[in-house]
Amino acid sequence: MVPPRGSNSAALLSAEHVSKRYSNDVLALDDFCLTINPGEIVGLIGPNGAGKSTVLNVLGGFLHPTGGTVTTATNRIGWCPQQTVVDWSLTALENAVLVARLFGANRRQALAQAEQALDLLGLHAVATTQAEELSGGQLQRIQIARAICFNASLLLLDEPTTGLDVEGQIALWTYLNVRRDAGVGILVSSHDLDALERSCDRFLILRHGHIVMTSSVAQLTGSDDEATTLRQAYLSTGEEDR
């Protein structure tokens, strides 16, 4: 019998009662709990300023939590931040090759993996163009390429489809579904609720640093009388802000 998605007891990442207070005394994250298992896509939803980027940065190890613990069962983590983080002195291809090499690929393997990632994201034509000469959308694709150009076990993606055209968005979501089916755990934040509903196994809605709803998409959109859409669920959690 094939276990349901995300049922593997060996969690790839576990966050327990995590909080993050910045130096200006803003509490950006409070009592955040999350487990990411192999073979599932988890959607992180919330308005601007809800704390989504803080979550991704804390889970990726780029911010230290003020309280709570984050544990990971793998160091093969592909990370795509919301802000632009590339090596401006390198070409599009060299940016991806660099990350593949850092994760243990030899020169030949790194080149093949980087070229595959760039082809997937439609960057073949600008592979030898220096990063500083590329458009915002192309830079976003480079960041995604850097996250997927090695055999990551866990992907942490902060609004990865921002700035992508329709073809780029379709290519990315197709790739994420394939990787999920191969056992990769994925956490992705996005404002594209329709895409999240189509691809995610479960989701968390974050408001003011607090999780206000968590559910599997299957439970939310089931066929019973209380079935609803992800968009309706999201809007209902914001009624207190109106």
Backbone torsions as a table, in degrees:
resi	resn	phi	psi	omega
1	MET	NA	133.1	179.1
2	VAL	-84.5	125.0	-179.4
3	PRO	-68.1	153.0	177.6
4	PRO	-64.7	156.9	-179.5
5	ARG	-57.6	138.5	175.2
6	GLY	77.3	7.7	-175.6
7	SER	-89.6	-5.3	-178.7
8	ASN	-61.3	128.0	-176.0
9	SER	-73.3	-17.9	179.8
10	ALA	-85.0	85.1	-176.2
11	ALA	-63.7	141.2	176.0
12	LEU	-78.2	-32.7	-179.3
13	LEU	-148.5	140.3	176.8
14	SER	-138.2	124.0	175.4
15	ALA	-113.7	125.7	-176.3
16	GLU	-122.6	114.4	173.8
17	HIS	51.6	48.0	-176.5
18	VAL	-82.0	136.1	172.9
19	SER	-130.0	155.9	176.3
20	LYS	-144.0	117.1	176.7
21	ARG	-115.1	125.4	-179.4
22	TYR	-81.7	169.6	-175.3
23	SER	-63.8	-22.2	177.4
24	ASN	-85.8	13.4	176.8
25	ASP	72.5	13.1	174.6
26	VAL	-78.9	124.7	176.6
27	LEU	-87.9	100.0	-174.6
28	ALA	-85.8	-20.8	-176.7
29	LEU	-148.7	133.7	-174.8
30	ASP	-140.2	118.6	175.1
31	ASP	55.2	48.9	-178.2
32	PHE	-87.3	127.0	179.0
33	CYS	-127.7	136.5	-179.1
34	LEU	-161.7	139.2	170.7
35	THR	-122.8	131.7	176.2
36	ILE	-115.2	122.3	-178.3
37	ASN	-103.2	161.3	174.7
38	PRO	-60.0	141.3	172.8
39	GLY	77.4	36.6	175.3
40	GLU	-148.5	150.4	173.1
41	ILE	-110.3	122.3	179.6
42	VAL	-108.8	127.0	179.1
43	GLY	-95.1	135.5	177.1
44	LEU	-113.9	119.0	-171.0
45	ILE	-124.2	145.6	176.0
46	GLY	170.4	159.7	178.7
47	PRO	-70.4	168.1	175.0
48	ASN	-57.6	134.7	-179.9
49	GLY	86.3	4.7	-178.3
50	ALA	-74.4	-21.2	-177.8
51	GLY	114.4	9.8	-176.0
52	LYS	-63.2	-47.0	-179.9
53	SER	-65.7	-35.3	175.7
54	THR	-60.2	-43.7	177.2
55	VAL	-56.9	-51.5	-177.3
56	LEU	-62.3	-40.1	-179.2
57	ASN	-70.7	-36.6	176.9
58	VAL	-68.9	-46.3	-178.7
59	LEU	-65.3	-31.8	179.0
60	GLY	-81.7	-4.7	177.8
61	GLY	86.1	12.8	-178.7
62	PHE	-93.2	-13.3	172.1
63	LEU	-130.9	140.4	176.1
64	HIS	-86.7	129.7	177.4
65	PRO	-68.5	149.6	175.2
66	THR	-73.7	-34.1	178.4
67	GLY	-148.9	165.3	179.5
68	GLY	84.3	-177.4	-175.9
69	THR	-134.9	148.1	173.0
70	VAL	-127.0	124.8	178.4
71	THR	-125.4	142.8	178.4
72	THR	-128.3	147.7	179.0
73	ALA	-99.7	7.1	-179.3
74	THR	-149.7	150.4	171.9
75	ASN	-106.4	6.6	178.6
76	ARG	-94.9	77.0	-174.9
77	ILE	-113.0	120.6	174.2
78	GLY	-90.8	125.4	-172.8
79	TRP	-124.4	128.2	176.7
80	CYS	-124.1	105.6	-178.1
81	PRO	-79.0	166.1	177.1
82	GLN	-75.3	-38.2	178.0
83	GLN	-81.6	158.4	-177.2
84	THR	-76.0	118.9	176.7
85	VAL	-130.6	95.4	177.2
86	VAL	-137.4	167.1	173.0
87	ASP	-90.4	106.5	-172.1
88	TRP	-66.2	-22.3	-176.8
89	SER	-84.4	-7.1	-177.5
90	LEU	-105.7	160.0	174.8
91	THR	-76.5	172.5	177.3
92	ALA	-57.8	-46.4	-179.4
93	LEU	-65.4	-43.6	-178.5
94	GLU	-63.7	-33.1	176.5
95	ASN	-59.8	-45.4	-179.7
96	ALA	-71.8	-39.1	178.5
97	VAL	-59.8	-42.7	-179.4
98	LEU	-55.7	-47.6	-178.0
99	VAL	-67.2	-42.3	178.6
100	ALA	-59.9	-39.5	177.9
101	ARG	-66.0	-39.8	179.4
102	LEU	-62.6	-26.7	179.3
103	PHE	-96.8	20.4	166.8
104	GLY	100.2	-2.7	-179.9
105	ALA	-73.7	143.1	173.7
106	ASN	-75.3	175.7	-173.2
107	ARG	-57.9	-44.7	-178.3
108	ARG	-66.9	-44.5	179.2
109	GLN	-63.8	-42.6	-178.0
110	ALA	-62.5	-40.7	179.5
111	LEU	-64.6	-43.3	-180.0
112	ALA	-64.8	-43.1	-179.2
113	GLN	-66.8	-40.0	179.7
114	ALA	-66.7	-43.3	179.2
115	GLU	-63.4	-38.1	178.7
116	GLN	-64.3	-42.3	179.9
117	ALA	-65.4	-42.8	-179.9
118	LEU	-67.0	-39.0	177.7
119	ASP	-62.8	-42.3	179.6
120	LEU	-58.8	-36.3	-174.4
121	LEU	-98.3	9.3	176.1
122	GLY	70.9	32.7	-177.8
123	LEU	-107.4	8.1	-176.2
124	HIS	-56.8	-40.0	-175.6
125	ALA	-68.2	-21.3	-179.0
126	VAL	-115.8	20.7	-176.0
127	ALA	-57.4	-35.1	-176.9
128	THR	-100.1	12.4	178.5
129	THR	-90.3	136.1	179.8
130	GLN	-66.1	144.9	-174.5
131	ALA	-56.7	-38.7	-176.2
132	GLU	-66.5	-12.3	-179.7
133	GLU	-98.2	0.5	-174.8
134	LEU	-94.7	159.9	178.4
135	SER	-76.6	169.8	179.2
136	GLY	-60.9	-41.7	178.8
137	GLY	-64.9	-38.3	178.2
138	GLN	-68.5	-37.3	176.4
139	LEU	-63.7	-38.5	177.4
140	GLN	-62.4	-38.8	178.7
141	ARG	-66.7	-35.9	176.7
142	ILE	-62.6	-42.0	179.2
143	GLN	-60.9	-40.4	177.5
144	ILE	-65.7	-42.8	179.4
145	ALA	-59.0	-39.8	178.9
146	ARG	-65.2	-30.2	179.8
147	ALA	-77.8	-26.6	-172.5
148	ILE	-113.5	5.3	-173.9
149	CYS	-83.8	8.2	174.0
150	PHE	-138.2	173.3	-175.1
151	ASN	-82.6	72.4	-178.7
152	ALA	-70.4	143.5	174.2
153	SER	-91.9	-22.3	-177.3
154	LEU	-140.3	131.6	178.0
155	LEU	-116.5	128.8	176.4
156	LEU	-118.3	109.2	-169.8
157	LEU	-123.7	118.4	-176.8
158	ASP	-100.1	101.5	-179.0
159	GLU	47.4	57.0	-173.7
160	PRO	-68.0	-22.1	-176.8
161	THR	-87.0	-3.0	177.8
162	THR	-60.6	126.8	179.1
163	GLY	85.2	-4.2	179.1
164	LEU	-88.1	144.6	173.5
165	ASP	-77.8	177.5	-175.2
166	VAL	-59.0	-43.4	-179.0
167	GLU	-62.4	-40.7	179.1
168	GLY	-65.3	-39.4	178.6
169	GLN	-65.2	-43.6	179.3
170	ILE	-62.8	-43.5	-179.3
171	ALA	-62.4	-41.0	-178.7
172	LEU	-67.1	-48.0	-178.7
173	TRP	-65.5	-34.6	175.5
174	THR	-62.1	-44.7	178.7
175	TYR	-61.5	-45.2	-178.0
176	LEU	-63.2	-38.1	177.2
177	ASN	-65.0	-39.4	178.0
178	VAL	-64.6	-43.3	-179.2
179	ARG	-68.5	-38.1	175.3
180	ARG	-58.3	-44.8	-179.8
181	ASP	-67.2	-18.6	177.4
182	ALA	-90.1	1.9	175.2
183	GLY	102.3	6.3	178.6
184	VAL	-79.4	141.1	172.9
185	GLY	-92.4	137.5	-173.4
186	ILE	-135.8	129.8	170.0
187	LEU	-116.9	123.6	-176.7
188	VAL	-134.6	128.9	173.6
189	SER	-98.1	143.9	-178.3
190	SER	-166.1	153.4	171.7
191	HIS	-94.7	-2.8	-179.9
192	ASP	-85.2	84.9	-174.4
193	LEU	-65.3	-34.1	179.8
194	ASP	-64.2	-43.0	178.6
195	ALA	-65.9	-40.1	177.8
196	LEU	-62.9	-41.9	-179.4
197	GLU	-64.4	-35.1	-179.6
198	ARG	-71.9	-32.8	-168.5
199	SER	-114.0	-25.0	-174.2
200	CYS	-80.0	149.5	174.5
201	ASP	-88.4	-33.7	174.9
202	ARG	-153.5	171.4	-175.1
203	PHE	-148.4	159.6	172.7
204	LEU	-127.0	136.6	173.7
205	ILE	-106.5	125.5	-175.5
206	LEU	-113.7	130.2	175.2
207	ARG	-139.3	130.0	178.4
208	HIS	53.3	35.6	177.4
209	GLY	81.1	2.3	-178.9
210	HIS	-115.6	143.6	170.5
211	ILE	-77.7	118.1	-178.5
212	VAL	-103.8	-13.4	175.5
213	MET	-159.1	140.8	171.7
214	THR	-142.8	137.4	-175.9
215	SER	-166.3	158.7	167.9
216	SER	-79.5	149.0	177.9
217	VAL	-64.9	-34.1	179.5
218	ALA	-62.1	-41.6	178.3
219	GLN	-66.1	-40.7	-176.3
220	LEU	-67.6	-43.1	-172.2
221	THR	-103.3	22.4	-179.8
222	GLY	-64.3	179.7	-172.6
223	SER	-93.5	6.0	-178.4
224	ASP	-78.8	-179.9	-174.1
225	ASP	-66.4	-20.8	-177.3
226	GLU	-98.0	11.0	-179.4
227	ALA	-59.0	141.2	-179.9
228	THR	-145.6	173.1	177.0
229	THR	-97.6	162.9	177.8
230	LEU	-61.8	-37.5	178.6
231	ARG	-62.1	-44.3	179.1
232	GLN	-63.3	-41.2	179.2
233	ALA	-63.5	-42.2	-179.9
234	TYR	-64.0	-46.9	-179.4
235	LEU	-63.5	-34.1	-178.9
236	SER	-66.8	-31.0	-179.8
237	THR	-75.5	-13.1	-179.0
238	GLY	-98.3	3.5	-176.7
239	GLU	-61.4	-31.2	-178.6
240	GLU	-70.8	-16.9	-179.5
241	ASP	-88.2	-7.8	-173.0
242	ARG	-87.5	NA	NA
